[in-house]
Amino acid sequence: MNKPHPRELLLGAQAAQVRLRVCDHYSGVRARMEKSLELQAQMTKALGVCVFDVTLDCEDGAPVGGEREHAQGVAELVANSPSQAKIAVRVHALDDPHFESDIELIVAKVGERLTHVMVPKVESLKDIQKVHACLVQQGAKDLPIHALIESPFAVNNAFEIASHPSVQSLSFGLMDFVSAHGGAIPSWAMTGEGQFKHPLMVRAKLEVASACHAFGKTPSHGVVTEIKDLKAIKDSAQLAHQTMGFTRMWSIHPAQIEPIVQAMSPSDDEVNQASEILLAAHQADWGPIQLAGRLHDRASYRFYWQMIERAHATARPVPAQINALFFQNERPQ
């Protein structure tokens, strides 16, 4: 008799949730967009797992006056990319005149090739409903929406925004959030370390993360402005993940991808501990066990299984017996 898989036994409704890649890499210049897609293909081949999305940026990437041409170029890149590529697009904000043309020129033509559409400056559930209506109109009703939370009002509405069925993830927009306070938040709160210390920043991030976890969505941490300071990147990613509950983070330079993936991955010690507990639980048909003087049951099994899932999704080595029992030739989404 086959034993139930941990996803079926331990996660319940969570088993149906999409496990997003831990890094979302943004690029808006044509040459950099092409290189980002090439890097994604190279790393996927080397690791056997795709660990980051490539989001082609129309909001900050398009030159003023050349928005339509930029959107057409993005659609062309998506259309000509390999079928296994994980590509998203950030469109202009809902109140921008180029929002609808982005949807028409990109989503309507290559929406089936996109993992999601990122919408900046989302303020309320009503905004999400309008975005979804536009997607439905263009034949993309099932395309997931990622919303960028960038103002105090949006933070206040984070739970309602996360509740919409089409919303898959919320991201926190650091610099616009600080700017929205009219000088009430100092500039040091935009630095890698400072953004984890100012009370308003901490509150906003916790609201976004909590809203996501309440509705089974993915909380994505925004940018770190120290582009080439890899220690600052990794430290920030670890703080975002370990102290604020974020399970995904933006990259704005190729050098940031690896530190983010490492920071969002469990350590070797964590993987070994989780594996030992899960193997013992599997042997006991998922009943309660004692291990190293501690009681474990399905509540703790769920925690350690999620850790193993994250290790698998970030190309972190797991014991051969874990692979044979639970993954075999499977690849994460």
Secondary structure as GFF3:
##gff-version 3
##sequence-region A 1 333
A	DSSP	alpha_helix	6	6	.	.	.	ID=ss1
A	DSSP	pi_helix	7	11	.	.	.	ID=ss2
A	DSSP	three_ten_helix	12	16	.	.	.	ID=ss3
A	DSSP	beta_strand	23	27	.	.	.	ID=ss4
A	DSSP	alpha_helix	30	47	.	.	.	ID=ss5
A	DSSP	beta_strand	52	57	.	.	.	ID=ss6
A	DSSP	alpha_helix	67	80	.	.	.	ID=ss7
A	DSSP	beta_strand	87	90	.	.	.	ID=ss8
A	DSSP	alpha_helix	99	102	.	.	.	ID=ss9
A	DSSP	pi_helix	103	107	.	.	.	ID=ss10
A	DSSP	alpha_helix	108	110	.	.	.	ID=ss11
A	DSSP	three_ten_helix	111	113	.	.	.	ID=ss12
A	DSSP	beta_strand	114	119	.	.	.	ID=ss13
A	DSSP	alpha_helix	125	137	.	.	.	ID=ss14
A	DSSP	beta_strand	145	149	.	.	.	ID=ss15
A	DSSP	alpha_helix	152	156	.	.	.	ID=ss16
A	DSSP	alpha_helix	158	163	.	.	.	ID=ss17
A	DSSP	beta_strand	167	172	.	.	.	ID=ss18
A	DSSP	alpha_helix	174	179	.	.	.	ID=ss19
A	DSSP	three_ten_helix	187	190	.	.	.	ID=ss20
A	DSSP	three_ten_helix	194	196	.	.	.	ID=ss21
A	DSSP	alpha_helix	199	214	.	.	.	ID=ss22
A	DSSP	beta_strand	218	221	.	.	.	ID=ss23
A	DSSP	alpha_helix	230	244	.	.	.	ID=ss24
A	DSSP	beta_strand	248	251	.	.	.	ID=ss25
A	DSSP	alpha_helix	254	263	.	.	.	ID=ss26
A	DSSP	alpha_helix	268	283	.	.	.	ID=ss27
A	DSSP	beta_strand	289	291	.	.	.	ID=ss28
A	DSSP	beta_strand	294	296	.	.	.	ID=ss29
A	DSSP	alpha_helix	298	313	.	.	.	ID=ss30
A	DSSP	alpha_helix	320	322	.	.	.	ID=ss31
A	DSSP	pi_helix	323	327	.	.	.	ID=ss32
###
